[in-house]
Amino acid sequence: MATDASPKFQNPDLIQMTQPQEYRSEIAAEAHDGLHFSQFMLAGSVAGMVEHMAMFPVDTIKTQMQALGSCPIRSVSVRQALQSILRSDGVKGLYRGISAMGLGAGPAHAVYFSVYEVCKKNFSGGNPNNSAAHALSGVCATVASDAVFTPMDMVKQRLQLSSSPYHGVLDCVRRVLREEGFRAFYASYRTTVLMNAPFTAVHFTTYEAAKRGLMEVSPESVSDERLVVHATAGAAAGALSAAVTTPLDVVKTQLQCQGVCGCDRFVNGSIRGVVRTIIEKDGYRGLMRGWMPRMLFHAPAAAICWSTYESAKSFFQELNETNKRGNVT
């Protein structure tokens, strides 16, 4: 009788209920499906602006440390860089260029997260734990968002430099267009993409894996909706990806700040040429300038960004469900 009865209970839905841990991870991965494309964009835009505005002073310190690589060489620590900024410009010096960041971060992150969500859905093949899909989706997201963000990032970094000759965003844009042409806004685009492609591949893969790991450690007390999960996973992802890609970030800063405040101007702007110049002047350690403030920036920034983004997604999810119930009644 037992062999005759067993086929009757081969309903896959019933079998899933006997595996609560797997069922929990599936629900968590699909928790935010069904959002509109515009909602992904708005959630990403808010997350990006909150992240970069909150961590902007640390980004200013990192930029000045990296720009020194092709100015007269000095060994500068985070504390020395901070003291130098405060001594020359005061607290406001930490926020020079924040308006350019605000103008660029919102649209860029809207593109970034919406492209990531769409690509993740298409590449995952129905498997929410597909690390390769997360990495490839991150690469596609950064190629698209960097095209939007690079011009404002260049303006932002030039304004962050000590004794910057520009009087604001509009003044910088006008002078760069007049003196260097439109191509100057995208002088670092290739380097930025080459940096951010591995950055986002490591970042998204680490984030998804860390989030899944936290939920598996204590599935009863930790859920996908807990901000501590997104903050912890985001911080781990931000720190690791920042450390791995610091050398390319140094090259990007050199290209964006060339010719300003005594920084070298590069003839062809090739990555190899910039790397060679940095090594000749400052040795291999020059390629790691600013690694500490970069990690100090990206770890909390990613925690803030992912927490804000997932909270916004949850808000839109609840809003959509409320609208559906209202339409049904």
BALOBA-1460 file (C-alpha; in Angstrom, 3 decimals):
// residues 329
<rec num="1" residu="m" x="0.000" y="0.000" z="0.000"/>
<rec num="2" residu="a" x="2.879" y="2.345" z="0.792"/>
<rec num="3" residu="t" x="4.270" y="2.124" z="-2.740"/>
<rec num="4" residu="d" x="0.820" y="2.742" z="-4.212"/>
<rec num="5" residu="a" x="0.138" y="5.739" z="-2.024"/>
<rec num="6" residu="s" x="3.458" y="7.590" z="-2.432"/>
<rec num="7" residu="p" x="2.886" y="8.864" z="-5.996"/>
<rec num="8" residu="k" x="-0.226" y="10.639" z="-4.804"/>
<rec num="9" residu="f" x="1.939" y="12.898" z="-2.678"/>
<rec num="10" residu="q" x="4.438" y="13.933" z="-5.304"/>
<rec num="11" residu="n" x="2.918" y="17.388" z="-5.615"/>
<rec num="12" residu="p" x="5.953" y="19.724" z="-5.802"/>
<rec num="13" residu="d" x="4.176" y="22.447" z="-3.824"/>
<rec num="14" residu="l" x="3.746" y="20.109" z="-0.876"/>
<rec num="15" residu="i" x="7.360" y="18.963" z="-1.080"/>
<rec num="16" residu="q" x="8.576" y="22.576" z="-0.982"/>
<rec num="17" residu="m" x="6.764" y="23.112" z="2.314"/>
<rec num="18" residu="t" x="8.907" y="20.410" z="3.946"/>
<rec num="19" residu="q" x="12.070" y="22.407" z="3.125"/>
<rec num="20" residu="p" x="11.563" y="25.716" z="4.958"/>
<rec num="21" residu="q" x="15.127" y="27.008" z="4.471"/>
<rec num="22" residu="e" x="15.055" y="26.683" z="0.679"/>
<rec num="23" residu="y" x="11.536" y="28.033" z="0.574"/>
<rec num="24" residu="r" x="12.611" y="31.030" z="2.641"/>
<rec num="25" residu="s" x="15.470" y="31.930" z="0.292"/>
<rec num="26" residu="e" x="13.225" y="31.710" z="-2.753"/>
<rec num="27" residu="i" x="10.691" y="34.037" z="-1.165"/>
<rec num="28" residu="a" x="13.430" y="36.453" z="-0.163"/>
<rec num="29" residu="a" x="14.888" y="36.561" z="-3.665"/>
<rec num="30" residu="e" x="11.519" y="37.229" z="-5.251"/>
<rec num="31" residu="a" x="10.272" y="39.649" z="-2.568"/>
<rec num="32" residu="h" x="10.570" y="42.756" z="-4.724"/>
<rec num="33" residu="d" x="9.557" y="41.388" z="-8.112"/>
<rec num="34" residu="g" x="6.769" y="43.162" z="-9.898"/>
<rec num="35" residu="l" x="8.017" y="46.737" z="-9.483"/>
<rec num="36" residu="h" x="7.730" y="49.079" z="-12.412"/>
<rec num="37" residu="f" x="10.897" y="50.128" z="-14.243"/>
<rec num="38" residu="s" x="10.352" y="53.731" z="-13.122"/>
<rec num="39" residu="q" x="10.153" y="52.561" z="-9.490"/>
<rec num="40" residu="f" x="13.513" y="50.802" z="-9.767"/>
<rec num="41" residu="m" x="14.933" y="54.033" z="-11.219"/>
<rec num="42" residu="l" x="13.485" y="56.218" z="-8.460"/>
<rec num="43" residu="a" x="14.665" y="53.844" z="-5.709"/>
<rec num="44" residu="g" x="18.165" y="53.779" z="-7.213"/>
<rec num="45" residu="s" x="18.251" y="57.550" z="-7.628"/>
<rec num="46" residu="v" x="17.354" y="58.178" z="-3.987"/>
<rec num="47" residu="a" x="19.850" y="55.545" z="-2.793"/>
<rec num="48" residu="g" x="22.691" y="56.996" z="-4.876"/>
<rec num="49" residu="m" x="22.134" y="60.568" z="-3.732"/>
<rec num="50" residu="v" x="21.870" y="59.608" z="-0.046"/>
<rec num="51" residu="e" x="25.008" y="57.461" z="-0.299"/>
<rec num="52" residu="h" x="27.252" y="60.028" z="-1.989"/>
<rec num="53" residu="m" x="26.027" y="63.060" z="-0.058"/>
<rec num="54" residu="a" x="26.574" y="61.317" z="3.276"/>
<rec num="55" residu="m" x="30.107" y="60.171" z="2.411"/>
<rec num="56" residu="f" x="31.251" y="63.157" z="0.339"/>
<rec num="57" residu="p" x="33.931" y="64.479" z="2.779"/>
<rec num="58" residu="v" x="35.722" y="61.110" z="2.707"/>
<rec num="59" residu="d" x="35.620" y="61.168" z="-1.094"/>
<rec num="60" residu="t" x="37.220" y="64.631" z="-1.073"/>
<rec num="61" residu="i" x="40.111" y="63.353" z="1.079"/>
<rec num="62" residu="k" x="40.611" y="60.376" z="-1.258"/>
<rec num="63" residu="t" x="40.655" y="62.603" z="-4.352"/>
<rec num="64" residu="q" x="43.305" y="64.939" z="-2.935"/>
<rec num="65" residu="m" x="45.495" y="62.022" z="-1.834"/>
<rec num="66" residu="q" x="45.340" y="60.445" z="-5.280"/>
<rec num="67" residu="a" x="45.858" y="63.683" z="-7.194"/>
<rec num="68" residu="l" x="49.149" y="64.224" z="-5.378"/>
<rec num="69" residu="g" x="50.587" y="61.285" z="-7.304"/>
<rec num="70" residu="s" x="51.474" y="63.454" z="-10.296"/>
<rec num="71" residu="c" x="51.926" y="66.706" z="-8.393"/>
<rec num="72" residu="p" x="55.191" y="67.094" z="-6.427"/>
<rec num="73" residu="i" x="55.385" y="63.784" z="-4.576"/>
<rec num="74" residu="r" x="54.615" y="63.813" z="-0.873"/>
<rec num="75" residu="s" x="53.627" y="60.968" z="1.393"/>
<rec num="76" residu="v" x="50.258" y="62.009" z="2.716"/>
<rec num="77" residu="s" x="48.193" y="60.137" z="5.286"/>
<rec num="78" residu="v" x="44.443" y="60.445" z="5.753"/>
<rec num="79" residu="r" x="44.980" y="62.664" z="8.799"/>
<rec num="80" residu="q" x="47.461" y="64.913" z="6.962"/>
<rec num="81" residu="a" x="45.129" y="65.274" z="3.992"/>
<rec num="82" residu="l" x="42.228" y="66.162" z="6.293"/>
<rec num="83" residu="q" x="44.317" y="68.703" z="8.211"/>
<rec num="84" residu="s" x="45.520" y="70.271" z="4.964"/>
<rec num="85" residu="i" x="41.954" y="70.710" z="3.677"/>
<rec num="86" residu="l" x="40.693" y="72.145" z="6.965"/>
<rec num="87" residu="r" x="43.686" y="74.491" z="7.223"/>
<rec num="88" residu="s" x="43.325" y="75.886" z="3.694"/>
<rec num="89" residu="d" x="39.548" y="75.918" z="3.150"/>
<rec num="90" residu="g" x="37.928" y="75.027" z="6.462"/>
<rec num="91" residu="v" x="35.051" y="72.577" z="6.760"/>
<rec num="92" residu="k" x="33.510" y="73.881" z="3.529"/>
<rec num="93" residu="g" x="36.562" y="72.547" z="1.696"/>
<rec num="94" residu="l" x="35.340" y="69.011" z="2.399"/>
<rec num="95" residu="y" x="32.182" y="69.756" z="0.439"/>
<rec num="96" residu="r" x="33.604" y="71.487" z="-2.641"/>
<rec num="97" residu="g" x="31.936" y="69.928" z="-5.673"/>
<rec num="98" residu="i" x="29.017" y="68.383" z="-3.816"/>
<rec num="99" residu="s" x="26.550" y="70.076" z="-6.152"/>
<rec num="100" residu="a" x="28.163" y="68.321" z="-9.117"/>
<rec num="101" residu="m" x="27.849" y="65.047" z="-7.232"/>
<rec num="102" residu="g" x="24.182" y="65.726" z="-6.592"/>
<rec num="103" residu="l" x="23.527" y="66.448" z="-10.267"/>
<rec num="104" residu="g" x="25.296" y="63.282" z="-11.398"/>
<rec num="105" residu="a" x="24.583" y="60.706" z="-8.699"/>
<rec num="106" residu="g" x="20.794" y="60.719" z="-8.965"/>
<rec num="107" residu="p" x="20.443" y="60.027" z="-12.716"/>
<rec num="108" residu="a" x="23.469" y="57.703" z="-12.771"/>
<rec num="109" residu="h" x="22.181" y="55.502" z="-9.946"/>
<rec num="110" residu="a" x="18.704" y="55.471" z="-11.448"/>
<rec num="111" residu="v" x="20.235" y="53.928" z="-14.567"/>
<rec num="112" residu="y" x="22.587" y="51.751" z="-12.482"/>
<rec num="113" residu="f" x="19.998" y="49.941" z="-10.389"/>
<rec num="114" residu="s" x="17.258" y="49.708" z="-13.008"/>
<rec num="115" residu="v" x="19.641" y="48.144" z="-15.558"/>
<rec num="116" residu="y" x="20.930" y="45.766" z="-12.867"/>
<rec num="117" residu="e" x="17.439" y="44.590" z="-11.913"/>
<rec num="118" residu="v" x="16.379" y="44.051" z="-15.530"/>
<rec num="119" residu="c" x="19.593" y="42.220" z="-16.450"/>
<rec num="120" residu="k" x="19.506" y="40.089" z="-13.280"/>
<rec num="121" residu="k" x="15.987" y="38.958" z="-14.118"/>
<rec num="122" residu="n" x="16.932" y="38.106" z="-17.716"/>
<rec num="123" residu="f" x="20.312" y="36.493" z="-16.991"/>
<rec num="124" residu="s" x="19.450" y="34.468" z="-13.887"/>
<rec num="125" residu="g" x="17.345" y="31.897" z="-15.738"/>
<rec num="126" residu="g" x="15.016" y="31.647" z="-12.757"/>
<rec num="127" residu="n" x="17.878" y="30.884" z="-10.350"/>
<rec num="128" residu="p" x="18.064" y="33.642" z="-7.692"/>
<rec num="129" residu="n" x="21.463" y="32.350" z="-6.500"/>
<rec num="130" residu="n" x="23.204" y="32.618" z="-9.877"/>
<rec num="131" residu="s" x="26.443" y="34.461" z="-9.026"/>
<rec num="132" residu="a" x="27.503" y="34.711" z="-12.677"/>
<rec num="133" residu="a" x="24.226" y="36.471" z="-13.501"/>
<rec num="134" residu="h" x="24.781" y="38.934" z="-10.635"/>
<rec num="135" residu="a" x="28.318" y="39.715" z="-11.826"/>
<rec num="136" residu="l" x="27.327" y="40.149" z="-15.493"/>
<rec num="137" residu="s" x="24.340" y="42.284" z="-14.537"/>
<rec num="138" residu="g" x="26.627" y="44.512" z="-12.495"/>
<rec num="139" residu="v" x="28.971" y="44.986" z="-15.448"/>
<rec num="140" residu="c" x="26.077" y="45.966" z="-17.740"/>
<rec num="141" residu="a" x="24.797" y="48.377" z="-15.100"/>
<rec num="142" residu="t" x="28.119" y="50.168" z="-14.706"/>
<rec num="143" residu="v" x="28.715" y="50.568" z="-18.457"/>
<rec num="144" residu="a" x="25.353" y="52.320" z="-18.749"/>
<rec num="145" residu="s" x="25.575" y="54.424" z="-15.576"/>
<rec num="146" residu="d" x="29.183" y="55.535" z="-16.149"/>
<rec num="147" residu="a" x="28.148" y="57.108" z="-19.450"/>
<rec num="148" residu="v" x="25.803" y="59.325" z="-17.412"/>
<rec num="149" residu="f" x="28.025" y="59.956" z="-14.387"/>
<rec num="150" residu="t" x="31.544" y="60.434" z="-15.815"/>
<rec num="151" residu="p" x="31.169" y="64.098" z="-16.930"/>
<rec num="152" residu="m" x="29.849" y="65.236" z="-13.532"/>
<rec num="153" residu="d" x="32.419" y="63.072" z="-11.746"/>
<rec num="154" residu="m" x="35.181" y="64.892" z="-13.634"/>
<rec num="155" residu="v" x="33.726" y="68.264" z="-12.628"/>
<rec num="156" residu="k" x="33.345" y="67.078" z="-9.035"/>
<rec num="157" residu="q" x="36.951" y="65.930" z="-8.751"/>
<rec num="158" residu="r" x="38.361" y="69.140" z="-10.196"/>
<rec num="159" residu="l" x="36.344" y="71.156" z="-7.706"/>
<rec num="160" residu="q" x="37.589" y="68.942" z="-4.864"/>
<rec num="161" residu="l" x="41.244" y="69.765" z="-5.497"/>
<rec num="162" residu="s" x="43.033" y="72.098" z="-3.147"/>
<rec num="163" residu="s" x="43.231" y="75.627" z="-4.603"/>
<rec num="164" residu="s" x="40.868" y="74.625" z="-7.421"/>
<rec num="165" residu="p" x="40.752" y="77.402" z="-10.040"/>
<rec num="166" residu="y" x="37.027" y="76.918" z="-10.667"/>
<rec num="167" residu="h" x="34.261" y="78.908" z="-8.975"/>
<rec num="168" residu="g" x="31.534" y="76.313" z="-9.229"/>
<rec num="169" residu="v" x="29.941" y="73.684" z="-11.446"/>
<rec num="170" residu="l" x="28.895" y="76.022" z="-14.268"/>
<rec num="171" residu="d" x="32.249" y="77.814" z="-14.305"/>
<rec num="172" residu="c" x="34.081" y="74.486" z="-14.501"/>
<rec num="173" residu="v" x="31.850" y="73.189" z="-17.303"/>
<rec num="174" residu="r" x="32.238" y="76.396" z="-19.344"/>
<rec num="175" residu="r" x="36.018" y="76.565" z="-18.950"/>
<rec num="176" residu="v" x="36.593" y="72.908" z="-19.719"/>
<rec num="177" residu="l" x="34.460" y="73.172" z="-22.856"/>
<rec num="178" residu="r" x="36.272" y="76.314" z="-23.967"/>
<rec num="179" residu="e" x="39.828" y="75.243" z="-23.097"/>
<rec num="180" residu="e" x="39.806" y="71.453" z="-23.541"/>
<rec num="181" residu="g" x="36.712" y="70.577" z="-25.546"/>
<rec num="182" residu="f" x="33.886" y="68.121" z="-24.938"/>
<rec num="183" residu="r" x="36.212" y="65.099" z="-25.016"/>
<rec num="184" residu="a" x="37.733" y="66.195" z="-21.703"/>
<rec num="185" residu="f" x="34.513" y="65.215" z="-19.914"/>
<rec num="186" residu="y" x="35.012" y="61.625" z="-21.057"/>
<rec num="187" residu="a" x="38.820" y="61.434" z="-20.819"/>
<rec num="188" residu="s" x="38.523" y="58.886" z="-18.027"/>
<rec num="189" residu="y" x="35.468" y="56.983" z="-19.299"/>
<rec num="190" residu="r" x="37.434" y="53.989" z="-20.556"/>
<rec num="191" residu="t" x="39.392" y="53.767" z="-17.312"/>
<rec num="192" residu="t" x="36.213" y="54.253" z="-15.291"/>
<rec num="193" residu="v" x="34.490" y="51.372" z="-17.059"/>
<rec num="194" residu="l" x="37.574" y="49.156" z="-16.739"/>
<rec num="195" residu="m" x="37.622" y="49.969" z="-13.008"/>
<rec num="196" residu="n" x="33.912" y="49.739" z="-12.345"/>
<rec num="197" residu="a" x="33.340" y="46.550" z="-14.351"/>
<rec num="198" residu="p" x="35.358" y="44.401" z="-11.901"/>
<rec num="199" residu="f" x="34.215" y="46.649" z="-9.040"/>
<rec num="200" residu="t" x="30.537" y="45.989" z="-9.684"/>
<rec num="201" residu="a" x="31.124" y="42.336" z="-10.554"/>
<rec num="202" residu="v" x="32.807" y="41.822" z="-7.165"/>
<rec num="203" residu="h" x="30.373" y="44.152" z="-5.422"/>
<rec num="204" residu="f" x="27.099" y="42.584" z="-6.552"/>
<rec num="205" residu="t" x="28.388" y="39.019" z="-6.266"/>
<rec num="206" residu="t" x="29.674" y="39.671" z="-2.729"/>
<rec num="207" residu="y" x="26.492" y="41.498" z="-1.746"/>
<rec num="208" residu="e" x="24.142" y="38.754" z="-2.924"/>
<rec num="209" residu="a" x="26.353" y="36.018" z="-1.415"/>
<rec num="210" residu="a" x="26.743" y="37.849" z="1.916"/>
<rec num="211" residu="k" x="23.023" y="38.527" z="2.131"/>
<rec num="212" residu="r" x="22.240" y="34.874" z="1.411"/>
<rec num="213" residu="g" x="24.871" y="33.749" z="3.931"/>
<rec num="214" residu="l" x="23.466" y="35.969" z="6.687"/>
<rec num="215" residu="m" x="20.001" y="34.584" z="6.102"/>
<rec num="216" residu="e" x="21.234" y="30.992" z="6.182"/>
<rec num="217" residu="v" x="23.154" y="31.479" z="9.442"/>
<rec num="218" residu="s" x="20.018" y="32.445" z="11.353"/>
<rec num="219" residu="p" x="16.923" y="32.147" z="9.145"/>
<rec num="220" residu="e" x="14.583" y="32.437" z="12.149"/>
<rec num="221" residu="s" x="15.871" y="35.826" z="13.318"/>
<rec num="222" residu="v" x="17.142" y="37.348" z="10.069"/>
<rec num="223" residu="s" x="14.901" y="38.066" z="7.092"/>
<rec num="224" residu="d" x="15.449" y="39.731" z="3.738"/>
<rec num="225" residu="e" x="13.518" y="42.757" z="4.987"/>
<rec num="226" residu="r" x="15.874" y="43.488" z="7.908"/>
<rec num="227" residu="l" x="18.003" y="46.584" z="7.225"/>
<rec num="228" residu="v" x="20.906" y="45.035" z="9.143"/>
<rec num="229" residu="v" x="21.176" y="42.359" z="6.440"/>
<rec num="230" residu="h" x="21.440" y="44.898" z="3.616"/>
<rec num="231" residu="a" x="23.780" y="47.146" z="5.612"/>
<rec num="232" residu="t" x="26.160" y="44.331" z="6.605"/>
<rec num="233" residu="a" x="26.198" y="42.698" z="3.168"/>
<rec num="234" residu="g" x="26.605" y="46.086" z="1.503"/>
<rec num="235" residu="a" x="29.505" y="47.085" z="3.742"/>
<rec num="236" residu="a" x="31.352" y="43.829" z="3.022"/>
<rec num="237" residu="a" x="30.770" y="44.205" z="-0.713"/>
<rec num="238" residu="g" x="31.845" y="47.852" z="-0.740"/>
<rec num="239" residu="a" x="35.069" y="47.291" z="1.198"/>
<rec num="240" residu="l" x="36.220" y="44.307" z="-0.850"/>
<rec num="241" residu="s" x="35.456" y="45.790" z="-4.265"/>
<rec num="242" residu="a" x="37.076" y="49.125" z="-3.287"/>
<rec num="243" residu="a" x="40.319" y="47.464" z="-2.206"/>
<rec num="244" residu="v" x="40.555" y="45.395" z="-5.395"/>
<rec num="245" residu="t" x="40.094" y="48.328" z="-7.782"/>
<rec num="246" residu="t" x="42.094" y="51.116" z="-6.075"/>
<rec num="247" residu="p" x="44.914" y="51.209" z="-8.703"/>
<rec num="248" residu="l" x="42.459" y="51.923" z="-11.511"/>
<rec num="249" residu="d" x="40.740" y="54.538" z="-9.378"/>
<rec num="250" residu="v" x="44.093" y="56.316" z="-8.998"/>
<rec num="251" residu="v" x="44.508" y="56.299" z="-12.796"/>
<rec num="252" residu="k" x="40.975" y="57.662" z="-13.218"/>
<rec num="253" residu="t" x="41.679" y="60.526" z="-10.802"/>
<rec num="254" residu="q" x="44.919" y="61.393" z="-12.629"/>
<rec num="255" residu="l" x="43.104" y="61.576" z="-15.971"/>
<rec num="256" residu="q" x="40.229" y="63.665" z="-14.627"/>
<rec num="257" residu="c" x="42.479" y="66.145" z="-12.812"/>
<rec num="258" residu="q" x="45.261" y="66.449" z="-15.414"/>
<rec num="259" residu="g" x="46.486" y="69.968" z="-15.982"/>
<rec num="260" residu="v" x="44.803" y="71.313" z="-12.821"/>
<rec num="261" residu="c" x="46.671" y="72.526" z="-9.703"/>
<rec num="262" residu="g" x="50.042" y="71.375" z="-11.050"/>
<rec num="263" residu="c" x="48.980" y="67.855" z="-11.969"/>
<rec num="264" residu="d" x="50.605" y="66.362" z="-15.056"/>
<rec num="265" residu="r" x="48.859" y="66.486" z="-18.428"/>
<rec num="266" residu="f" x="49.065" y="63.219" z="-20.348"/>
<rec num="267" residu="v" x="49.664" y="63.237" z="-24.099"/>
<rec num="268" residu="n" x="47.408" y="60.374" z="-25.176"/>
<rec num="269" residu="g" x="45.599" y="59.550" z="-21.946"/>
<rec num="270" residu="s" x="46.340" y="55.829" z="-22.201"/>
<rec num="271" residu="i" x="46.018" y="53.768" z="-19.037"/>
<rec num="272" residu="r" x="49.470" y="52.264" z="-19.581"/>
<rec num="273" residu="g" x="51.058" y="55.703" z="-19.903"/>
<rec num="274" residu="v" x="49.444" y="56.972" z="-16.710"/>
<rec num="275" residu="v" x="50.461" y="53.838" z="-14.793"/>
<rec num="276" residu="r" x="54.045" y="54.195" z="-16.035"/>
<rec num="277" residu="t" x="54.169" y="57.852" z="-14.906"/>
<rec num="278" residu="i" x="52.818" y="56.999" z="-11.447"/>
<rec num="279" residu="i" x="55.336" y="54.181" z="-10.969"/>
<rec num="280" residu="e" x="58.253" y="56.330" z="-12.168"/>
<rec num="281" residu="k" x="57.394" y="59.156" z="-9.762"/>
<rec num="282" residu="d" x="56.029" y="57.333" z="-6.746"/>
<rec num="283" residu="g" x="56.770" y="53.638" z="-7.187"/>
<rec num="284" residu="y" x="54.151" y="50.902" z="-7.036"/>
<rec num="285" residu="r" x="52.822" y="52.326" z="-3.784"/>
<rec num="286" residu="g" x="51.549" y="55.257" z="-5.854"/>
<rec num="287" residu="l" x="48.953" y="52.947" z="-7.391"/>
<rec num="288" residu="m" x="47.475" y="52.380" z="-3.935"/>
<rec num="289" residu="r" x="47.243" y="56.030" z="-2.915"/>
<rec num="290" residu="g" x="43.953" y="56.721" z="-1.189"/>
<rec num="291" residu="w" x="43.102" y="53.051" z="-0.588"/>
<rec num="292" residu="m" x="42.190" y="53.666" z="3.047"/>
<rec num="293" residu="p" x="39.746" y="56.560" z="2.532"/>
<rec num="294" residu="r" x="38.422" y="54.698" z="-0.521"/>
<rec num="295" residu="m" x="37.540" y="51.697" z="1.671"/>
<rec num="296" residu="l" x="36.310" y="54.016" z="4.432"/>
<rec num="297" residu="f" x="34.073" y="55.581" z="1.791"/>
<rec num="298" residu="h" x="32.725" y="52.493" z="0.059"/>
<rec num="299" residu="a" x="32.027" y="50.268" z="3.080"/>
<rec num="300" residu="p" x="29.564" y="52.619" z="4.838"/>
<rec num="301" residu="a" x="28.450" y="54.112" z="1.510"/>
<rec num="302" residu="a" x="27.400" y="50.703" z="0.206"/>
<rec num="303" residu="a" x="25.676" y="49.938" z="3.503"/>
<rec num="304" residu="i" x="23.742" y="53.218" z="3.246"/>
<rec num="305" residu="c" x="23.026" y="52.749" z="-0.454"/>
<rec num="306" residu="w" x="21.720" y="49.166" z="-0.254"/>
<rec num="307" residu="s" x="19.661" y="49.871" z="2.877"/>
<rec num="308" residu="t" x="18.069" y="52.909" z="1.246"/>
<rec num="309" residu="y" x="17.517" y="51.098" z="-2.050"/>
<rec num="310" residu="e" x="15.913" y="48.020" z="-0.501"/>
<rec num="311" residu="s" x="13.760" y="50.189" z="1.785"/>
<rec num="312" residu="a" x="12.534" y="52.143" z="-1.238"/>
<rec num="313" residu="k" x="11.783" y="48.896" z="-3.073"/>
<rec num="314" residu="s" x="9.799" y="47.638" z="-0.073"/>
<rec num="315" residu="f" x="7.862" y="50.897" z="-0.006"/>
<rec num="316" residu="f" x="6.959" y="50.615" z="-3.683"/>
<rec num="317" residu="q" x="6.069" y="46.932" z="-3.238"/>
<rec num="318" residu="e" x="3.617" y="47.773" z="-0.473"/>
<rec num="319" residu="l" x="2.270" y="50.702" z="-2.502"/>
<rec num="320" residu="n" x="1.639" y="48.437" z="-5.505"/>
<rec num="321" residu="e" x="-0.094" y="45.829" z="-3.359"/>
<rec num="322" residu="t" x="-2.277" y="48.496" z="-1.768"/>
<rec num="323" residu="n" x="-3.246" y="49.817" z="-5.194"/>
<rec num="324" residu="k" x="-4.090" y="46.301" z="-6.369"/>
<rec num="325" residu="r" x="-6.330" y="45.685" z="-3.365"/>
<rec num="326" residu="g" x="-8.011" y="49.032" z="-3.960"/>
<rec num="327" residu="n" x="-8.670" y="48.174" z="-7.607"/>
<rec num="328" residu="v" x="-10.089" y="44.768" z="-6.693"/>
<rec num="329" residu="t" x="-12.527" y="46.198" z="-4.160"/>
